[in-house]
Structure formats: C-alpha cells, structure tokens
Amino acid sequence: MKTSARAVVIGGGVVGASTLYHLARIGWSDVLLLEKSELTSGSTWHAAGGMHTFNGEANISRLQKYTIDLYREIEALSGQSCGLHPNGGLMLAATPGELDSLKLICSRARYLGMETEMISLEEARNLNPLIDTSHFIGALWRADGGHCDPSGTTHAYVKAARQLGVSVERFTRVLSLGQRRDGTWDVVTDKGTVHAEHVVNCAGLWAREVGHMVGIELPVLAMEHHYLLTEDLPELLGRDKEIVNTTDYAGEIYLRQERGGVLIGTYEPHGIVWSPVKTPDDFSMQLLPEDFERLAPYFEVGFRHFPALGRVGIRKAVNGPFTFAPDGNPLVGPVRGVRNFWVACAVMAGFSQGGGIGLVLSRWMAQNDPGQDIISMDVARFGAFATPKYTSMKVPENYSRRFRLAYPNEELPAARPVRRSPIYDRLKAAGAVMGANFGLENALWFAPQGVAPAETPTYRRSEAFPVVRAECQAVRRTVGLYETTNYGKYEVTGRGARAWLDRVFASRIPKPGRFALAPMLNPAGRIMGDLSIACLTEDRFLIVGSGFAEEFHMRWFLASEPPADVSVRSAASTLNGVSIAGPRSRELMQHLVRDDLSPSAFRLFQVRETAVGFAPAILTRAGFTGELGYEIWTTPDYFASLYDDLWNAGRELGLVHFGGRALSSLRLEKAYGSFNKDFRPDYTPGETGLDRFIDFSKLDFTGRAAALAERAAGPKRRFAVMEVAEADADVVGYESIMKDGAAVGYVTSGAYGHCVGKSLAAGYVPATLAREGARLEIDILGEMRAATVRLEPLYDPQGLRLRS
Ligand SMILES: Cc1cc2nc3c(=O)[nH]c(=O)nc-3n(C[C@H](O)[C@H](O)[C@H](O)COP(=O)(O)OP(=O)(O)OC[C@H]3O[C@@H](n4cnc5c(N)ncnc54)[C@H](O)[C@@H]3O)c2cc1C
C-alpha cells in the first residue's frame, strides 16, 4: 500500500468511487481510495439503481442530469457496463395539489434543458400498462432517468479512475485520523499509516463514525428501506420495451421493471431508524430482516394502484439501510475548523447524485471553488443546532415525506421548536405562525383574532394571503415590527479588523458611525454574500447577513485567514434584533431614544450605540422594506424588555407585527434581492446589480480582477423584477422564464406585491432583454403568463420614503 497520497478517499461506495474518478479527471492522480471490505459493500450494492433528474432545487437537478449523462462516458472509458436502462420516468398525481406540483416540474424543466411533458392518463398507461388509471388525475413523463446496475456503475467509476493513475486498496479499514501541525493527515489503517494532504469522508453508512475520528458530529442517520421483487407478470410478456419507471405520490410507491417482473418500493410513514447510535463495524453486504407485517398496508396501496402486482407472488424482498441528512439532501464540502477534511455523505440518491457530487467536490478540492452554487447540499447549511437529537427527529420525518410533495408554504413540524428568541412566546400570543430558519423559530405571518394560525399547504394563494396584505399595507401606512433575530450576525473586532474587512469585502468599509451594504466575492468574482457592515468604533464592526448562511459565512470568513489581531465571532445567539419600519417609525423610536432622530441628525445608513428604552442597543437607520426604518440590536437579556417598550410606545401609533411573508412582498416591490434566493455564488456583481456597492478604487480585495473584467465586458444577464399577469397563483421559484418559446432564465423568487397590486417574479434575464417593458412569459402551474420587465422598483422608485 502507498504510504503517502495527496488525498485519501475513505469509502468505496458509489459516492467514493465517483469522487475518486473526478479527482483523477481533474488531474489529481496521487489519490488513494481505502475500502474496509469489498467495493459497494455499504448501502450501494443492494440499491434499486433508480435514477432521475428531479429535485426541488435547480442546481441539484442539473447535477443529477450530469450524473445520468456521465454513465456513457465512464462506460466508454472503463469498458465496464453500468447496466443502463434509460427508460425515463412517469410521475402520477392523484390530487389537485400533486397535479400542480407536476406542472411546476414541467415549467422548471424547460430552463434546465430536460425533456418533460404533462401527458394524459391514457398515454401514461401506454408507457406503463400496470397502472389502474382510476386512482389518478394526471401524469408527467420525463425522458431522463431510468435505472442502472449499482455494482456495475461503481466499478465503472473505479476502473475509469484507475486508468487515470489513482490507487484503490480494498479490505483496508481506516481506524483513526490524526492531524499534523501543518494540516496534513496521518490516516491510520489496519494495514499501516498513509500520510495525506486531504481526507474525504465518503463512508456512507459509517460517515458518522468517520466524522467522530476528527471530533465532529455530522447530521446523518440511516433508515431501513424495503423493496420487493415480484415474479414474472403475464402483462409484461412479449413487450418490446420495458415499462417506464413510475412514481406514485399518493401511494408513496415507486416501481420499475426487473426482468419479467417488477421492483416495487415504498417510503412508509413510520420508518425505522437503523443503528441510531453506532453503525456496527462488521456490517458489510448484509440485508436486514424483512418486516412484511409493518409494511403490508403500504404495499397494499401499491397492489391497488397497480393491480397486476397483486396477482403474482413475491420473488424476493430487500430491506437495506441507507443514510439521510435532516432535509434529505447530501452533505458535501469542507468542514469549518477542520483543515483539509472534506465530506461527501448522507447521499440518499447515489445513482442520481453521485456524479454531480464528485464533480463539485473535486473542483472544490483542486481549485478551491465548487464552480457553482451548491448551498442546498453544502454541509454548512447545518450548524450547531443539528444535534443528534435534532437529526434523529428530522431524518425519519424526511424519510416519511420522500414521496410527498413539498408545498412552498409548508412548515414541517418535527424537532420544533429548537431555537427560540426571548420574545417567542409574545409573538406566538400575537398569533405568529412560525417557520424555522437555521433551527430558529421566526414569524411568517400573524393570524388576527378569528383567523386560525395555520395554513393549508398549496402551490396557490392560501388563507394567509389577505392577512399578509393587511400586514404590508400597515407597514406602508403606519409602522410595523419585524423580528430580525433570524439574520446572521458577526462581530469583527481588533486592530487589524478594518484592513482585513477591506480585503474580504468588495465594498468600501464604512467609517465609525456609518453602515454600508457590502458584497463579498469569491476569487472568481461570484457573490458569496450581500451583507451589511456597521462600524461601531474604528476597531469594532457588526456584520449582518442571511441567517441561513451563518455557518457558510463563518467558514468563508475563517478561510479568509483573519490575522492574529482580528477576532471574528458569530453573534447568532448573543444578539437579538428587531426592525421598525414605516412612516411613523421615527415618531415611535423618538419615544424611546434620547438622541435626536430627526432626519438631519440621524440619517440613512447611520449607526449608533445608544439606549432604546431599557435596552443598551445598537441602532441603525436601515431596513429591507423601502420605508423609513430602524434596526435595533441588543443582547438576549434585554430583548423582551425592548420588545415591550416598543410595543407600548407603538400601540397608539398603530404599530403592527409583520412576518417574513410580508417582508418578501415589500422587498420585491422595491426590487431588493435576497441572498440564497436571488443572490448566490452562481451570479456576479454586474448580473446582480451589486456592482454599485463595489469600491473599484480599492487595490486589493477578493474577486477584484474578475469583477473588473466583468465591468469591462459587461454582464451577460441581469437580475430583474417582472410584473406577471394576474391569476390565482404567484411564482414559487425556478419556473422557466420564456421568450418566443425558448427558456431564457428562471425565477429566483416571487411574491404578490400587495401595495402595488401586482404579482411579482424576480430572476435573471439575458442582458438584451433587461429593458423596461420587455415582454416575456412565465409558465405558472401550466398557464403561460405574460411577464413584463420593470427596471425601476414598482414602489417609490426614487427612494424618497426610505430617505424621509
Ligand atoms: C434498499 C435500498 C434501495 C435504494 N435504491 C436506490 C435507488 O433506486 N437509487 C438511488 O440513487 N439510490 C438508492 N439507494 C440509496 C443508495 O444506496 C445510496 O445513495 C448510496 O449507496 C450511497 O453510497 P455511499 O457511497 O455514500 O455509501 P455506502 O454505499 O454506504 O459506501 C460507504 C463505503 O465506505 C466504506 N467504509 C466505511 N467506513 C470505512 C472505514 N473506516 N474504512 C474504510 N472503508 C470504510 C464502507 O465499507 C462502504 O463500502 C437505495 C438504498 C437502499 C438501502
């Protein structure tokens, strides 16, 4: 065995094999894959091999398509068959909500270049004659996908990688990992020690245990999963084509042809966690005992929906474990604070996702950049809140919903509440309907008396629609209170703080008492964050950004190597915040603040440390609604008093609560983009419009060269808000934006603009179409709707209210 390697990949399942192949393809041939048993011996060998392109997140869908298209390449390179059955997929809807979701998939697929269409049930039955169409109301057909041979595919990756020079050691178990002072690793195995610069955890069922070797607790857990193989079906005899792989949402069933019979699997509602505390060392190529009694009711639904299956016997049952993260997406990337340690685990759809994961991870390792936005599968989307207890509740919830549709207005109940602000109970008492963001409860909207604080899951407008309208109108007419504790907050202090921030951020770093919008770029000039920086004193700064991205941004800050005289700390749990917005907000604040808040004394983008009522606070004149507004930050011990003071002072001015839904509507009326939706590492300063906050006169900041090059050449596409022709539904995200029948972009966010009376969609359109009044179309739930580009904000385009 080699004693040194540039990288050691732990695990020879499909994900480790793909990672190995992609590292080799990017030019890292000095890579060693270590597998404690035979290749595929974790969850890979007994997988059903199904592959599909659909994912609720566009970039993951794209990587899934990449994975499926890759199989021909590795077959050609390796000479090893992947056992491909590219027979496409059928998705069946039994309810109007499911039908809406299929139409949304069709709209999304256009820009992703995937062939999908809504088809009649008759056509569906031609593709799969086993369907009893009386249970369904609609069907979607997609050309991509089908199934492959799990073992053949894994071996094809490994053989192709070996031809590029990498090494593989089977029956070699990694026992421990020791990090040297220079950040390199001693990988201790039962066959000796390998010295490696990088280590990648692709240990699948054992990813948690490999995480423990470096002192981290990855949010990953295995679930048992059953499928059945039937005896041959007379209905399939003599057909010249296999039936199309079929997903039945209502039955929570998937099925496909396996020789002359059918493979049918289910994601049952009360799934069983496998090995909740420790995965046995000696588990390898084993199956788990079948549990027909528990699963019978769920398979029976399948036998009703596909009656021919009930008329033949079961040839074999498979019960095997595989792993999930709390939200069902993989965990990929570097881990903050553990140098040169990478993860690619919790992959529940290895045959749809493995290739894409290998691709982005290899770029990340070799080029320090995954090359595209992958926040939805970045390990950094979880923080300290994702404890083993959280994971143990969320993973079974996710498993039970694997084939349920995720409605855009749906909040999942498991492991709630985890993080609560000191005013949680007060907001609940005021009718707050909560969502969870990075584990923290935050108010989405406030049910007034007589309205139930609950919402029907739907792709269309819900009962919250008129309530959110009232919240928006009250903010624009009088004054509203929104809790901002769910924003990401960071304190940067020390003598070198300004110089370090100057290098990390592309904007000018504000002087004491000022606050500035601050884009942060990666070396390729793409957006890593649109944060704001408040300078409290020459060496103390408060940075505010997206709460979802707290771990993501902390990892980026630390990777940007703050020098010894700079301290960077997350203030997620040490600062609470509230935004007061609306024309009467100054009047309200002046009741509680001794300083003069008149327009000339406390201007837009000023910041001050002062007392607000009882609370020592940081007060900024800023906000995200486009109205006159303030953000107030204080510590948790004062926060409830601050809230009470604000509420008492505001009552007679007409103060109302508003939640995240209203904020989305208000910000789109002002054409403000939001990180992780509209602004992501896929986009550049020129495309987002954030270039207006860049200080191009600075000689050194991350991403400068790329930003300058883009400024010279001009952006190819631009962020724009579009006014969409009215119907009873608004965009939810990723719908294709069409021009003359061709998809030219996709929607990044949307809302109804209650104060401008228009349905709004935001997204990127080619620069040539980024003209006032340009006519486009968006397919919303099967209807092509006119979309008109509006270059100026629809509300208060001159920003007079913000500055008032
Ligand atoms: C019944 C069933 C049906 C499925 N159907 C599908 C499907 O249709 N489509 C689909 O895409 N996915 C399916 N899956 C999921 C799929 O199996 C997984 O997504 C995939 O196998 C994950 O691969 P992996 O490489 O991450 O993990 P694993 O396959 O678990 O591989 C991890 C490897 O790491 C090795 N290892 C662990 N620790 C060490 C150590 N300390 N030292 C050395 N080696 C180590 C293990 O021996 C193992 O070989 C199914 C799973 C099951 C159980």
The ligand as a Tripos MOL2 file, in Angstrom:
@<TRIPOS>MOLECULE
LIG
   53    58     1     0     0
SMALL
NO_CHARGES

@<TRIPOS>ATOM
      1 C1        -32.9550   -0.7730   -0.3850 C.3       1 LIG1
      2 C2        -32.3000    0.4220   -0.9840 C.ar      1 LIG1
      3 C3        -32.6930    0.8840   -2.2270 C.ar      1 LIG1
      4 C4        -32.0800    2.0070   -2.7840 C.ar      1 LIG1
      5 N1        -32.4600    2.4270   -4.0180 N.ar      1 LIG1
      6 C5        -31.8290    3.4660   -4.6010 C.ar      1 LIG1
      7 C6        -32.1580    3.8770   -5.9080 C.ar      1 LIG1
      8 O1        -33.0420    3.3250   -6.5440 O.2       1 LIG1
      9 N2        -31.4820    4.9150   -6.4550 N.ar      1 LIG1
     10 C7        -30.5010    5.5770   -5.7760 C.ar      1 LIG1
     11 O2        -29.9120    6.5180   -6.3160 O.2       1 LIG1
     12 N3        -30.1850    5.2180   -4.5170 N.ar      1 LIG1
     13 C8        -30.8160    4.1830   -3.9230 C.ar      1 LIG1
     14 N4        -30.4690    3.7970   -2.6640 N.ar      1 LIG1
     15 C9        -29.5100    4.6240   -1.9280 C.3       1 LIG1
     16 C10       -28.0900    4.3270   -2.3330 C.3       1 LIG1
     17 O3        -27.8230    3.0230   -1.9810 O.3       1 LIG1
     18 C11       -27.1460    5.2950   -1.6550 C.3       1 LIG1
     19 O4        -27.4530    6.6100   -2.0770 O.3       1 LIG1
     20 C12       -25.6860    5.0370   -1.9840 C.3       1 LIG1
     21 O5        -25.3870    3.6880   -1.8840 O.3       1 LIG1
     22 C13       -24.7730    5.8190   -1.0650 C.3       1 LIG1
     23 O6        -23.4590    5.4710   -1.3850 O.3       1 LIG1
     24 P1        -22.2280    5.8770   -0.4780 P.3       1 LIG1
     25 O7        -21.0200    5.6390   -1.3050 O.co2     1 LIG1
     26 O8        -22.4280    7.2280    0.0560 O.co2     1 LIG1
     27 O9        -22.2780    4.9270    0.7890 O.3       1 LIG1
     28 P2        -22.0140    3.3790    1.0050 P.3       1 LIG1
     29 O10       -22.5350    2.5710   -0.1060 O.co2     1 LIG1
     30 O11       -22.5280    3.0530    2.3610 O.co2     1 LIG1
     31 O12       -20.4460    3.2430    0.9550 O.3       1 LIG1
     32 C14       -19.5950    3.5880    2.0040 C.3       1 LIG1
     33 C15       -18.3700    2.6860    1.9470 C.3       1 LIG1
     34 O13       -17.4280    3.1570    2.9030 O.3       1 LIG1
     35 C16       -16.7610    2.0340    3.4480 C.3       1 LIG1
     36 N5        -16.2100    2.4410    4.7440 N.ar      1 LIG1
     37 C17       -16.9110    2.9300    5.7940 C.ar      1 LIG1
     38 N6        -16.0930    3.1840    6.8260 N.ar      1 LIG1
     39 C18       -14.8480    2.8570    6.4260 C.ar      1 LIG1
     40 C19       -13.5740    2.8750    7.0580 C.ar      1 LIG1
     41 N7        -13.4380    3.2940    8.3240 N.pl3     1 LIG1
     42 N8        -12.5120    2.4690    6.3470 N.ar      1 LIG1
     43 C20       -12.6300    2.0530    5.0580 C.ar      1 LIG1
     44 N9        -13.8200    1.9830    4.4290 N.ar      1 LIG1
     45 C21       -14.9150    2.3980    5.1010 C.ar      1 LIG1
     46 C22       -17.8800    1.0150    3.5720 C.3       1 LIG1
     47 O14       -17.4030   -0.2940    3.6810 O.3       1 LIG1
     48 C23       -18.6840    1.2570    2.3110 C.3       1 LIG1
     49 O15       -18.3170    0.4090    1.2510 O.3       1 LIG1
     50 C24       -31.0570    2.6800   -2.0760 C.ar      1 LIG1
     51 C25       -30.6600    2.2010   -0.8400 C.ar      1 LIG1
     52 C26       -31.2700    1.0940   -0.2910 C.ar      1 LIG1
     53 C27       -30.8160    0.6070    1.0350 C.3       1 LIG1
@<TRIPOS>BOND
     1     1     2 1
     2     2     3 ar
     3     2    52 ar
     4     3     4 ar
     5     4     5 ar
     6     4    50 ar
     7     5     6 ar
     8     6     7 ar
     9     6    13 1
    10     7     8 2
    11     7     9 ar
    12     9    10 ar
    13    10    11 2
    14    10    12 ar
    15    12    13 ar
    16    13    14 ar
    17    14    15 1
    18    14    50 ar
    19    15    16 1
    20    16    17 1
    21    16    18 1
    22    18    19 1
    23    18    20 1
    24    20    21 1
    25    20    22 1
    26    22    23 1
    27    23    24 1
    28    24    25 2
    29    24    26 1
    30    24    27 1
    31    27    28 1
    32    28    29 2
    33    28    30 1
    34    28    31 1
    35    31    32 1
    36    32    33 1
    37    33    34 1
    38    33    48 1
    39    34    35 1
    40    35    36 1
    41    35    46 1
    42    36    37 ar
    43    36    45 ar
    44    37    38 ar
    45    38    39 ar
    46    39    40 ar
    47    39    45 ar
    48    40    41 1
    49    40    42 ar
    50    42    43 ar
    51    43    44 ar
    52    44    45 ar
    53    46    47 1
    54    46    48 1
    55    48    49 1
    56    50    51 ar
    57    51    52 ar
    58    52    53 1
@<TRIPOS>SUBSTRUCTURE
     1 LIG1         1 GROUP 0 **** ****
